[in-house]
Amino acid sequence: MVVGVMPGRLYEAQERRLSPSDVLVLYTDGVTEAFNASREMFGVERLIEAVRTHSALSAQG
């Protein structure tokens, strides 16, 4: 699912059913392009690893 990527582009509407055990991750490039104190970019790979590591946790914490 892509939200608001490019003005004027046409996108096809689709529906997806999620199971209770599914994980939906919504993020912006501000997450993957963030830098730490050592000037290392967070990146997509770290985001994927963080989701894998924490996906079993409750959304309520």
Secondary structure, DSSP 8 states (H G I E B T S, - for coil): ---S-STT-----------TT-------HHHHT-B-TT--B-HHHHHHHHHHHHTTS-TT-
